[in-house]
Amino acid sequence: MVPAFGNKVSAATTSPRRFVGISNALGFHGPNLFPEKSGRDYETTRYLKPIEDLRDQFTVISGASHPDVGGGHKAEPCILSAAPYSGSNFRNTISLDQVMAQELGGETRHPSLVLSSNGTTGTSYTANGSMIPPENSPQRLFAQLFTDGSPESRRAQKQRIREGRSIMDIVSEEAKAMQRRLGPGDRDKLDAYFTSVRDLERRLVVNQGWATRPKPKVGVDAPDPVRDNSDTIAKQTAMHDVIFLALQTDSTRFITMHTSGNGGRVPLEGVEQGYHQLSHHGRDEKKIAQLAIIEEAQMRSWGELVRRLHETQDGEGTLLDQTMLLLTSNLGNASAHDTKNMPVIVAGGGFQHGQHLAFDRKNNYPLPNLYTSMLQRLDLEVDTFASATGTMRGLDFV
């Protein structure tokens, strides 16, 4: 592998810290995920067995959720922002990964990667609450990261970036002139637009510096296309493969990936009904048994990404030591559309793992406290994130 560091980092220096947030719109069946006992000597549950060899590398968190966030499926936009959901007038706020990218993303070719394994819904939002459209093709993502264009196409790309900046200058001046003629409500909307423009300008400046530099070289081919749109596991695994390469080459340090609810039948032995239908099982044991096959396979796929990071040397430690991985969902109970007791597993990142942090399942602990801990792990000077009351109790740095 040939890395693509924004600033050259020698083996003697501290490796950069990273974040990968992976979410699943249909959650995970709690009884198969959460251990009954808290602490370090908990008994491994069905969903944790595929990653039992990594036990000391992750923490299971139960009894946590986002305060003032309800709405079932409609709470998907809040997974990483923790913005209170208020129905039709809801306006999202910046997501955790974009706070990281905003502060630290300028060191790499791609400040962040926003991905989806099977849809057009993402969990990354800008400062003005606009969703960043996710990339849902592992093949396109691979090309974007590792395939160099011809010298002519690279020159053309640089010219497009220059033209893009010029357009932003023109539009900004026109918008400022318009602002003086607007009422308070429209000024708020225009201010949100200005935020988007500034975000785009910042990305254009970064892209201009990388336009003529060669992309990192990897010794593997792009993942094969997944022909069956219902094969959620294959789609997730293909995207995990490219995520690993992106981290290994330091092409980016902040990544999100979301898996939307798929109505088709996942092609796994023992699964006979559609995935979305099974998630709304209504406590039907036969449906739960089929759902467990799907969710166990999802955990196995995620675990393989964690395992590869753990086995990859990075400076004086491993890539996992420097990468915080979050696996979660907006739904704690998909069958009841309940957003409490969210499934949460945190791996890597230099935290003290090997434990089950069990909080009150009736009066949930604020999950944004975890997000605050993660921001502080990146040495960002923040006291809280969203509705956090501080950092996460019981999750300490090594």
Helices and strands as residue ranges (DSSP letters): E 18-24, H 30-33, G 46-57, E 58-62, E 64-65, G 72-78, G 87-89, H 96-104, G 105-107, E 113-116, H 138-146, H 151-179, H 184-210, H 232-248, E 254-259, H 275-279, H 285-310, E 313-314, E 317-318, E 323-328, G 334-336, E 344-348, E 355-358, E 365-366, H 368-377
